C-alpha cells in the first residue's frame, strides 16, 4: 500500500502540473476547481477506472482540464490531443464533449451529471452487467434540485453500483458555498436519503482509496463527501476564490510548477 500511495502522490503532482500548463497555454479559467479534485480523480483513474468496464462522469464539467489530464496520464488520449485544448476544431473544449474517448455525457450545465450517472447505473443493473459508475459533483451543484431528485432515485432503485463523490471545497463562483446557499449539514441531509454516506479528507490518498474500495461492496448507493481545499497544491492559490476565473501569468506558472516539483 505504501508503494501505491507514493504512486498516487506522484500522479497527483503530474496531473496538477498538466492542469496549470493547460490553463496558461489556452488562457482557460476554472484552475482552482480542477486542483481541488485532483487527488480524488487520481485515485479513481489509477485504481478503479477502466474504459472497458467502470464509468466516470465529471458532472462539474468546468473542471474539464482535470479530466483531460487524467485521461492523458492513463494514456487514453495522446499528447497531441491534450495540446489541442481550446484550439479551433478541437474536441477538447472547456467543457467535456462526448466526442472524446471515455466521455459519455457532455457536462457543464451543473446538476445533471448525477442524473445521467443514475441512468447508466440503472441500465447496468437491468442488463445484469457488473459495472460501477463514478460521478464527481461539486458542492455548488448541490444547490440544484436535480441533484436531490437523483439521490432519491438512486435510493429508490437500489443503485448500489453508483458511487458519488462530492468535491466539498466550500466555494462557488461568487462566494462561500454556505453563504450562497447553506448546505449544513451535508452529511446529515444525504444520510437521511438512506444512502451509504462517508465524509473524508479529499486530499488523503489512502483514505480516498479505502473508502472507495469499501463502497464497491455496499448494498446501497454510496456518497463520499470529500473535504477539499480549492486550489490545493499551490500555496498562493489555496482557498483563494480569485483563482476560480483567474489565469496564471508566466511568473505565476513558473512559481506554481516549481512548488509542485
C-alpha positions in Angstrom: 0.0 0.0 0.0 2.9 2.4 0.7 4.1 2.0 -2.9 0.5 2.7 -4.1 0.2 5.9 -2.0 3.6 7.0 -3.4 2.3 6.5 -6.9 -0.8 8.5 -6.1 1.3 11.4 -4.9 3.4 11.4 -8.0 0.5 11.2 -10.3 -1.4 13.9 -8.4 1.6 16.3 -9.0 1.8 15.4 -12.7 -1.9 16.0 -13.1 -1.7 19.3 -11.3 1.2 20.4 -13.5 -0.6 19.5 -16.6 -3.7 21.5 -15.5 -1.5 24.6 -14.8 0.1 24.3 -18.2 -3.2 23.9 -20.0 -4.7 26.9 -18.2 -1.7 29.1 -19.0 -1.4 28.0 -22.7 -5.1 28.1 -23.5 -5.9 31.1 -21.2 -8.6 28.9 -19.7 -10.2 29.5 -16.2 -11.5 27.2 -13.5 -8.0 26.3 -12.5 -8.6 26.1 -8.7 -11.7 24.0 -9.2 -9.6 21.4 -11.0 -6.8 21.4 -8.4 -9.3 20.7 -5.5 -10.4 17.5 -7.2 -7.1 16.2 -8.4 -6.4 13.8 -5.6 -9.9 12.2 -5.9 -9.6 11.7 -9.7 -6.0 10.4 -9.4 -7.2 7.6 -7.1 -10.2 6.7 -9.2 -8.3 6.7 -12.5 -5.3 4.8 -11.1 -7.1 2.1 -9.3 -10.8 1.9 -10.1 -11.4 3.1 -13.6 -11.2 1.0 -16.8 -12.5 2.4 -20.0 -13.9 -1.1 -20.9 -15.6 -1.5 -17.5 -16.3 1.1 -14.9 -17.6 4.6 -16.0 -16.7 8.0 -14.8 -18.8 11.1 -15.2 -17.4 14.6 -14.4 -20.6 16.4 -13.5 -18.6 19.6 -12.6 -17.8 20.0 -16.3 -15.9 23.3 -15.7 -13.1 21.1 -14.4 -12.5 19.6 -17.8 -8.8 20.3 -17.7 -8.6 17.8 -14.8 -10.4 15.1 -16.8 -8.1 15.6 -19.8 -5.0 15.5 -17.6 -6.2 12.2 -16.0 -7.0 10.7 -19.4 -3.6 11.7 -20.6 -1.8 10.1 -17.6 -3.9 7.0 -18.3 -2.7 7.1 -21.9 -6.2 7.1 -23.2 -5.5 10.4 -25.0 -2.3 11.5 -26.7 -0.1 14.5 -26.0 -1.2 15.8 -29.4 -4.8 15.6 -28.3 -4.4 17.3 -25.0 -2.2 20.0 -26.6 -5.1 20.9 -28.9 -7.1 22.1 -25.8 -9.2 25.1 -26.7 -7.8 25.3 -30.2 -10.1 25.7 -33.3 -11.8 22.5 -34.4 -10.5 20.6 -31.3 -12.9 18.3 -29.4 -11.0 19.3 -26.2 -13.1 22.2 -25.2 -13.6 24.0 -21.8 -16.3 21.5 -21.0 -16.2 17.8 -21.8 -17.6 16.6 -25.1 -18.8 13.0 -25.8 -16.7 13.2 -29.0 -13.8 12.4 -26.7 -13.0 8.8 -25.8 -14.4 7.9 -22.3 -16.6 10.9 -22.1 -20.2 9.6 -22.1 -22.1 12.8 -21.5 -21.5 16.5 -22.2 -21.4 18.2 -18.8 -21.2 21.8 -17.6 -24.8 22.7 -17.1 -24.5 21.9 -13.4 -26.7 19.4 -11.7 -27.3 17.0 -14.5 -24.3 14.7 -14.4 -25.6 12.7 -11.4 -28.9 12.1 -13.2 -27.0 10.7 -16.2 -25.0 8.5 -13.8 -28.2 7.2 -12.3 -29.4 6.3 -15.7 -26.2 4.4 -16.6 -26.2 2.6 -13.2 -29.8 1.5 -13.6 -29.1 0.3 -17.2 -26.2 -1.8 -15.9 -28.4 -3.4 -13.2 -31.2 -4.2 -15.6 -28.8 -5.8 -18.0 -27.1 -7.6 -15.1 -23.8 -6.0 -16.1 -21.2 -5.8 -13.3 -20.1 -2.2 -13.8 -19.7 0.7 -11.4 -20.5 4.3 -12.2 -18.4 7.0 -10.5 -19.9 10.6 -10.6 -17.9 13.6 -9.3 -20.0 16.6 -8.4 -19.3 19.9 -6.8 -20.7 21.3 -3.6 -22.1 24.2 -5.6 -24.1 21.7 -7.7 -25.9 20.6 -4.5 -27.9 23.9 -4.9 -29.7 22.2 -7.8 -32.9 20.3 -7.1 -32.0 17.7 -9.8 -29.1 16.5 -7.5 -31.5 15.7 -4.7 -34.0 14.1 -7.1 -31.2 11.9 -8.4 -30.2 10.8 -4.9 -33.9 9.9 -4.2 -34.0 8.0 -7.4 -30.7 6.2 -6.6 -32.1 5.0 -3.3 -35.4 4.0 -4.8 -33.8 1.9 -7.5 -31.2 0.5 -5.1 -28.3 1.6 -7.3 -25.5 0.1 -5.2 -23.3 0.2 -8.3 -23.3 4.1 -8.1 -20.6 5.9 -6.2 -21.0 9.7 -5.9 -18.1 11.9 -4.8 -18.7 15.5 -3.8 -15.8 17.9 -4.1 -16.6 19.9 -1.0 -14.2 22.8 -1.4 -16.6 25.3 0.3 -16.5 27.8 -2.6 -18.7 28.7 -5.6 -18.0 31.1 -8.4 -19.3 34.1 -6.4 -18.6 33.2 -2.7 -18.6 30.7 0.1 -21.0 27.8 -0.6 -22.7 28.1 2.8 -23.2 31.8 2.3 -24.6 31.5 -1.2 -27.0 28.6 -0.1 -26.2 26.8 3.2 -25.6 23.0 2.8 -25.2 22.4 6.6 -25.1 19.6 7.5 -24.5 18.0 4.1 -23.8 14.6 5.6 -27.0 14.6 7.6 -29.0 15.6 4.6 -27.6 12.9 2.4 -27.8 10.2 5.1 -31.5 11.0 5.5 -32.0 9.8 2.0 -31.0 6.3 3.1 -27.7 6.3 1.2 -24.4 5.0 2.4 -22.6 8.2 3.4 -19.0 8.9 4.2 -17.1 12.1 5.0 -13.3 12.1 4.4 -10.3 14.3 3.7 -10.4 14.7 -0.1 -6.6 15.0 -0.2 -5.7 11.9 1.7 -5.0 9.3 -0.9 -5.1 6.4 1.5 -8.5 7.4 2.9 -9.9 8.0 -0.6 -8.7 4.6 -1.8 -10.0 2.8 1.3 -13.5 4.4 1.3 -14.0 3.8 -2.5 -12.9 0.2 -2.0 -15.4 -0.1 0.8 -18.2 1.5 -1.3 -17.7 -1.2 -4.0 -19.3 -3.8 -1.8 -22.0 -1.6 -0.4 -25.6 -2.7 -0.7 -26.7 0.9 -1.1 -25.7 3.8 -3.4 -22.6 5.4 -1.8 -22.0 9.1 -1.4 -18.5 10.2 -0.4 -18.2 13.8 0.8 -14.6 14.9 0.2 -13.5 17.9 2.2 -11.1 19.7 -0.1 -9.2 23.0 -0.5 -9.8 25.0 -3.6 -6.5 25.5 -5.4 -4.9 22.6 -3.5 -1.2 22.0 -4.3 -0.2 25.6 -5.0 0.1 27.6 -1.8 -0.7 31.0 -3.2 -3.8 29.6 -4.9 -5.2 27.6 -2.0 -8.6 28.8 -0.6 -8.4 31.9 -2.8 -11.5 32.2 -4.9 -9.9 34.7 -7.2 -8.5 31.6 -8.9 -11.9 30.4 -9.9 -11.6 32.6 -13.0 -8.0 33.9 -12.8 -5.4 32.6 -15.3 -1.7 32.4 -14.2 0.8 34.6 -15.9 4.3 33.3 -16.8 5.9 34.1 -13.4 2.9 32.6 -11.5 3.1 29.5 -13.7 6.8 29.1 -13.0 6.3 29.6 -9.3 3.5 27.0 -9.2 5.3 24.4 -11.2 8.4 24.9 -9.0 6.4 24.4 -5.9 4.9 21.2 -7.2 8.4 19.9 -8.1 
